[in-house]
Amino acid sequence: QVQLVESGGGLVQAGGSLRLSCAASGIMFRINTMAWYRQAPGKQRELVATITKGDSTNYADSVKGRFTISRDNAKKMVYLQMNSLKPEDTAVYYCNADIIISWTTGTADNYWGQGTQVTVSS
């Protein structure tokens, strides 16, 4: 059974930094694209950043220049370094990954972590 578990959330003042981590565990053949999403109260879940198997990255305009996504394929982990945090960054942050379970199929399934709370005070 595949699991994604986030950690590193917390309370920080505006202008501060946090680093989120997500660990994948279980039986799997290959992890393709990994991503971070976030959801604030009363708002839709939005894509924050993505990173491919080959380390190609993309960012939402709202976090570009402040956040950095990275991955460690040997450890099966993905990270989100968040700098210059703003109150509008307050949300639950979710780890996401496309994973191929078996070599007998080329189809990737999508998995979600449980989320970690990030609160930025003014």
Secondary structure, 3 states (H helix, E strand, C coil): CCEEEEECCEEEECCCCEEEEEEEECCCCEEEEEEEEEECCCCCCEEEEEECCCCCEEECCCCCCCEEEEEECCCCEEEEEECCCCHHHCEEEEEEEEEECCCCCCCCEEEECCCEEEEEEC
